[in-house]
Amino acid sequence: MTVPAVDHVTAPAAARDATRRADAADWRFCVAPMMDWTDRHCRAFHRMLSRRARLYSEMVTTGAVLHGDLERLLGFDASEHPVALQLGGSEPDALARAAAIGERFGYDEINLNCGCPSERVRRGAFGACLMAEPALVADCVKAMRDAVSVPVTVKHRIGLGRDESYALVRDFVGALHDAGCRVFVVHARNAWLDGLSPKENREVPPLRYAVAHRLKADFPGATIVLNGGLATLDDAIDASCGLDGAMLGRAAYHDPWLLAQVDARVYGEPSQALRRAEVVERTIAYASRMRSRGVPLRSIVRHVLGLYHGRPGARAWRRTLSDARLLAGADEGLLREALVAVERAASHEAPAAAS
């Protein structure tokens, strides 16, 4: 199978390789894989805000990787490094072949989904239901590790159904640890597979961060990354103290500006002193390049609607970039129109707020 070349337009090779080496084993801050959201355009936008945050693809099933349009499913911009590919599947051989393809595409990590509770995933016998089959998952991990040289990691829940005993997740992690897995992204809720929607499964089962800390105590050599219910960067830093990292999902998507603080607050690097207007200009340049390859503007701007979250003019920004009439046939200049709209609206809102 021929793997198309990855786009390396935005990062010189030496700088890209240096960044990848520095971040190869660093999970201090991650942006979660989210279906229909963390596509390549979302990740390219997030990378404009943080040099160091670890980014994850949407979950891609092994069947799609082995039989689908690889460039559409796996293609990414070199600026996204470090970036991980999340796979969904339960057959060791298929996962091994899909992982090898992901590595050849240039992904820095292959992550196995053992946490998604959706009906679609359950029908495919993978996702959260795999927590009931630790021996099978261990075989999957071993097959993938034998096929690739990049880290093979697992994202999982802390239990199934209403049973909150520690034994299930301890034995699950133990089996995978014995198979060579060393990085575990722990969504600190059970998965209730009977009657809750995926959205409810992110909100209803109780959060139990103590379980992640107990796993770290029992497996001190493992990297334990905390996920679930982290609404702010402060939440992520505080709740993951004593662990190896934190993963934010919807909070980072809806209020992406929090990513602009990550490099300084999590990694101790000098602040980029970014302004939102600068990020808009970078997005315009990215959109221009993508549009030259046939990508519609809508596919790019839908991910930047939260850039002015909580700021004066945010409504004008969102309204301009989500207006179907304006988007029809628009080019990247619509982003500059939205910037003008937000600045105009902000100038009117500020005096009202001050009064």
C-alpha positions as CSV (number, residue, x, y, z in Angstrom):
1,M,0.0,0.0,0.0
2,T,1.4,3.4,-1.0
3,V,1.3,6.0,1.7
4,P,1.0,9.6,0.4
5,A,3.6,12.1,1.6
6,V,2.7,14.2,4.6
7,D,2.5,18.0,4.0
8,H,5.7,19.5,5.4
9,V,5.1,23.1,4.1
10,T,4.8,24.9,7.4
11,A,7.8,23.6,9.4
12,P,11.4,23.3,8.3
13,A,12.7,19.8,8.7
14,A,15.4,20.5,11.3
15,A,13.0,22.4,13.5
16,R,10.3,19.8,13.1
17,D,12.6,17.0,14.0
18,A,13.9,18.8,17.1
19,T,10.4,19.5,18.3
20,R,9.4,15.9,17.8
21,R,12.5,14.6,19.8
22,A,11.7,17.1,22.6
23,D,8.1,16.1,22.9
24,A,8.4,12.4,22.1
25,A,7.7,11.3,25.7
26,D,5.9,14.3,27.0
27,W,2.2,14.1,27.9
28,R,2.0,17.0,30.3
29,F,-0.8,18.7,28.4
30,C,-3.0,17.0,25.7
31,V,-6.0,18.0,23.7
32,A,-8.4,15.1,23.6
33,P,-9.5,13.1,20.5
34,M,-13.1,14.3,19.7
35,M,-15.2,12.8,16.9
36,D,-16.2,15.4,14.2
37,W,-14.1,18.0,15.9
38,T,-10.3,17.3,16.1
39,D,-9.7,17.0,12.4
40,R,-6.5,18.3,10.7
41,H,-7.9,21.9,10.5
42,C,-8.8,22.0,14.1
43,R,-5.4,20.7,15.1
44,A,-3.6,23.1,12.9
45,F,-5.5,26.0,14.6
46,H,-4.7,24.6,18.1
47,R,-1.1,24.4,17.2
48,M,-1.1,28.1,16.4
49,L,-1.9,28.7,20.1
50,S,0.5,26.3,21.7
51,R,3.8,24.9,20.5
52,R,3.8,22.1,23.1
53,A,0.3,20.7,23.6
54,R,0.0,17.2,22.4
55,L,-2.7,16.9,19.8
56,Y,-4.9,13.9,19.0
57,S,-6.8,12.9,15.8
58,E,-10.4,11.9,15.8
59,M,-10.8,8.2,16.3
60,V,-10.3,6.3,13.1
61,T,-11.4,2.7,12.8
62,T,-9.1,0.0,11.6
63,G,-11.5,-0.8,8.7
64,A,-11.4,2.8,7.5
65,V,-7.5,2.9,7.7
66,L,-7.2,-0.4,5.8
67,H,-9.8,0.2,3.2
68,G,-10.4,4.0,3.0
69,D,-9.0,7.2,1.5
70,L,-5.8,7.5,3.6
71,E,-4.9,11.1,2.7
72,R,-8.4,12.2,3.7
73,L,-8.4,10.2,6.9
74,L,-4.8,10.5,8.0
75,G,-3.3,13.5,6.2
76,F,-2.0,16.3,8.4
77,D,0.1,19.4,8.4
78,A,3.7,19.1,9.8
79,S,3.1,22.0,12.1
80,E,0.8,19.7,14.2
81,H,3.7,17.7,15.8
82,P,3.5,16.2,18.4
83,V,0.3,14.6,17.1
84,A,-1.2,11.2,17.9
85,L,-3.4,8.9,15.8
86,Q,-6.3,7.3,17.8
87,L,-7.5,4.0,16.5
88,G,-10.7,2.1,17.1
89,G,-10.6,-1.7,16.8
90,S,-10.4,-5.0,18.6
91,E,-8.5,-7.3,16.2
92,P,-4.7,-7.5,16.9
93,D,-3.7,-8.0,13.3
94,A,-5.9,-5.2,11.9
95,L,-4.7,-2.8,14.6
96,A,-1.1,-3.7,13.9
97,R,-1.4,-3.0,10.2
98,A,-3.3,0.2,10.8
99,A,-0.7,1.3,13.4
100,A,2.1,0.7,10.9
101,I,0.3,2.9,8.3
102,G,-0.1,5.6,10.9
103,E,3.6,5.5,11.8
104,R,4.5,5.7,8.1
105,F,2.3,8.8,7.8
106,G,4.4,10.4,10.5
107,Y,2.2,10.2,13.7
108,D,4.2,10.4,16.9
109,E,2.0,8.0,18.9
110,I,-0.7,5.4,18.2
111,N,-3.5,5.5,20.8
112,L,-6.1,2.7,21.2
113,N,-9.6,3.8,22.1
114,C,-10.9,1.8,25.1
115,G,-13.2,4.6,26.5
116,C,-15.8,5.6,23.9
117,P,-19.3,4.5,25.0
118,S,-21.3,5.3,21.9
119,E,-23.7,2.7,20.4
120,R,-21.7,2.8,17.1
121,V,-18.6,1.7,19.0
122,R,-20.4,-1.0,21.0
123,R,-21.8,-2.5,17.7
124,G,-18.2,-2.7,16.5
125,A,-17.1,-4.4,19.8
126,F,-14.5,-1.9,20.7
127,G,-14.2,1.3,22.7
128,A,-15.2,1.2,26.4
129,C,-16.6,-2.4,26.2
130,L,-13.0,-3.6,25.7
131,M,-12.3,-2.9,29.3
132,A,-14.1,-6.2,30.0
133,E,-11.5,-8.0,27.9
134,P,-8.1,-7.1,29.2
135,A,-6.4,-10.1,27.7
136,L,-7.6,-9.2,24.2
137,V,-6.6,-5.6,24.6
138,A,-3.1,-6.8,25.8
139,D,-2.8,-8.8,22.6
140,C,-3.8,-5.8,20.6
141,V,-1.2,-3.6,22.4
142,K,1.5,-6.2,21.9
143,A,0.7,-6.6,18.2
144,M,0.8,-2.8,17.7
145,R,4.0,-2.4,19.7
146,D,5.6,-5.1,17.5
147,A,4.5,-3.2,14.4
148,V,5.7,0.3,15.2
149,S,8.6,2.1,17.0
150,V,6.5,5.0,18.3
151,P,4.7,4.8,21.6
152,V,1.5,2.7,21.7
153,T,-0.9,4.2,24.4
154,V,-4.4,3.5,25.6
155,K,-7.3,5.8,26.5
156,H,-9.8,4.2,28.9
157,R,-12.4,4.7,31.5
158,I,-12.1,3.6,35.2
159,G,-15.0,1.1,35.2
160,L,-18.1,-0.3,33.5
161,G,-21.6,0.2,34.6
162,R,-22.4,1.1,38.2
163,D,-19.7,-1.1,39.7
164,E,-17.1,1.3,41.2
165,S,-14.7,-1.4,42.4
166,Y,-11.1,-0.6,41.7
167,A,-10.2,-4.2,40.7
168,L,-11.5,-3.9,37.2
169,V,-9.4,-0.9,36.1
170,R,-6.4,-2.1,38.1
171,D,-6.4,-5.5,36.4
172,F,-7.0,-3.9,33.0
173,V,-4.1,-1.5,33.4
174,G,-2.0,-4.3,34.8
175,A,-2.6,-6.6,31.8
176,L,-1.7,-3.8,29.4
177,H,1.4,-2.8,31.5
178,D,2.6,-6.4,31.3
179,A,2.1,-6.2,27.5
180,G,4.5,-3.2,27.4
181,C,2.0,-0.2,27.4
182,R,3.4,2.6,29.5
183,V,1.1,5.5,28.8
184,F,-2.6,5.5,30.0
185,V,-5.0,8.3,29.5
186,V,-7.5,7.8,32.2
187,H,-11.0,9.3,31.7
188,A,-12.0,9.3,35.4
189,R,-15.6,8.2,35.0
190,N,-17.2,4.8,34.5
191,A,-18.8,4.1,31.2
192,W,-22.4,3.2,31.6
193,L,-23.3,1.2,28.5
194,D,-27.0,0.8,29.2
195,G,-29.2,3.8,28.5
196,L,-26.9,6.8,28.5
197,S,-26.0,8.8,25.4
198,P,-22.4,9.6,24.8
199,K,-23.0,13.1,26.0
200,E,-24.6,11.8,29.2
201,N,-21.7,9.5,29.6
202,R,-19.4,12.5,29.8
203,E,-21.6,14.1,32.5
204,V,-23.6,11.6,34.6
205,P,-21.2,8.9,35.9
206,P,-19.4,10.4,38.9
207,L,-15.9,11.7,38.5
208,R,-13.4,9.8,40.6
209,Y,-10.0,11.4,40.2
210,A,-8.7,9.4,43.1
211,V,-8.7,6.3,41.0
212,A,-6.2,7.8,38.6
213,H,-3.9,8.7,41.5
214,R,-4.3,5.2,42.9
215,L,-3.2,3.8,39.5
216,K,-0.2,6.0,39.6
217,A,0.7,4.6,43.1
218,D,0.3,1.0,41.9
219,F,2.1,1.6,38.6
220,P,4.7,4.2,39.4
221,G,6.7,3.6,36.2
222,A,3.6,4.3,34.0
223,T,2.6,7.6,32.6
224,I,-0.9,8.5,33.9
225,V,-2.7,11.3,32.1
226,L,-5.9,12.6,33.7
227,N,-9.0,13.2,31.6
228,G,-12.6,14.0,32.3
229,G,-14.5,17.1,33.7
230,L,-11.5,19.4,33.4
231,A,-13.2,22.8,32.5
232,T,-10.2,25.2,32.8
233,L,-6.4,25.2,32.7
234,D,-6.4,25.7,36.4
235,D,-8.6,22.6,36.8
236,A,-6.1,20.6,34.7
237,I,-3.1,21.7,36.6
238,D,-4.6,21.3,40.0
239,A,-6.3,17.9,39.5
240,S,-3.3,16.3,37.7
241,C,-0.8,17.3,40.5
242,G,1.1,14.1,41.3
243,L,0.2,12.6,37.9
244,D,2.1,12.9,34.6
245,G,-0.3,15.1,32.6
246,A,-3.8,16.2,31.8
247,M,-6.0,16.0,28.8
248,L,-8.7,18.6,28.0
249,G,-11.4,18.1,25.5
250,R,-14.5,20.3,25.0
251,A,-13.1,23.0,27.2
252,A,-10.1,23.5,24.9
253,Y,-12.4,23.4,21.8
254,H,-15.0,25.9,23.0
255,D,-12.5,28.3,24.6
256,P,-9.3,27.6,22.6
257,W,-7.5,30.7,23.9
258,L,-6.7,28.7,27.1
259,L,-4.2,26.9,24.9
260,A,-2.2,30.2,24.5
261,Q,-1.3,29.9,28.2
262,V,-0.2,26.2,28.1
263,D,3.4,26.7,27.1
264,A,4.2,29.1,29.9
265,R,2.1,27.7,32.7
266,V,2.6,23.9,32.0
267,Y,6.0,23.8,30.3
268,G,7.6,26.9,31.9
269,E,8.5,28.4,28.5
270,P,8.5,32.1,27.7
271,S,5.0,33.3,26.8
272,Q,4.4,33.9,23.1
273,A,2.5,37.1,24.0
274,L,0.0,36.3,21.2
275,R,-2.8,38.5,20.3
276,R,-6.0,37.1,18.9
277,A,-5.7,39.3,15.8
278,E,-2.3,37.6,15.1
279,V,-3.9,34.2,15.3
280,V,-6.6,35.4,12.9
281,E,-3.8,36.4,10.4
282,R,-2.2,33.0,10.7
283,T,-5.5,31.4,10.2
284,I,-6.0,33.5,7.0
285,A,-2.7,32.3,5.7
286,Y,-3.5,28.6,6.5
287,A,-7.0,28.9,4.9
288,S,-5.5,30.4,1.8
289,R,-3.2,27.4,1.4
290,M,-5.9,24.9,2.1
291,R,-8.4,26.5,-0.2
292,S,-5.8,26.3,-3.0
293,R,-6.1,22.5,-2.5
294,G,-9.9,22.5,-2.7
295,V,-10.8,22.7,1.0
296,P,-13.9,24.8,1.6
297,L,-13.6,27.7,4.0
298,R,-16.4,26.3,6.1
299,S,-14.3,23.2,7.0
300,I,-11.7,25.5,8.5
301,V,-13.6,28.4,10.2
302,R,-16.0,26.1,12.1
303,H,-13.1,25.3,14.4
304,V,-12.3,28.9,15.3
305,L,-15.7,30.1,16.4
306,G,-14.6,30.1,20.0
307,L,-11.5,32.2,19.6
308,Y,-13.2,35.3,21.2
309,H,-15.1,33.3,23.8
310,G,-16.0,35.5,26.7
311,R,-14.6,38.6,25.0
312,P,-16.4,41.7,23.8
313,G,-17.4,41.2,20.2
314,A,-17.5,37.4,20.4
315,R,-21.1,37.3,19.1
316,A,-20.2,39.3,16.0
317,W,-17.2,37.0,15.3
318,R,-19.4,33.8,15.6
319,R,-22.2,35.3,13.6
320,T,-20.0,36.3,10.7
321,L,-18.2,33.0,10.4
322,S,-21.3,30.8,10.8
323,D,-23.6,32.7,8.4
324,A,-24.3,30.2,5.6
325,R,-25.1,33.1,3.2
326,L,-21.7,34.7,3.8
327,L,-19.8,31.3,3.7
328,A,-21.3,30.3,0.3
329,G,-18.4,30.8,-2.1
330,A,-16.4,33.0,0.4
331,D,-12.6,33.0,0.5
332,E,-10.3,33.5,3.4
333,G,-11.1,37.3,3.3
334,L,-14.2,36.5,5.4
335,L,-11.9,35.9,8.4
336,R,-10.7,39.5,8.0
337,E,-14.3,40.7,7.7
338,A,-15.0,38.8,10.9
339,L,-12.0,40.5,12.6
340,V,-13.3,43.9,11.6
341,A,-16.7,43.0,12.9
342,V,-15.5,41.8,16.3
343,E,-13.3,44.9,16.7
344,R,-16.2,47.2,15.8
345,A,-18.6,45.4,18.1
346,A,-16.0,45.4,20.9
347,S,-15.6,49.2,20.6
348,H,-19.3,49.6,21.2
349,E,-19.6,47.0,24.0
350,A,-16.6,48.2,26.0
351,P,-18.1,51.7,27.0
352,A,-21.4,50.0,27.9
353,A,-19.6,47.5,30.1
354,A,-17.6,50.4,31.7
355,S,-20.8,52.3,32.5
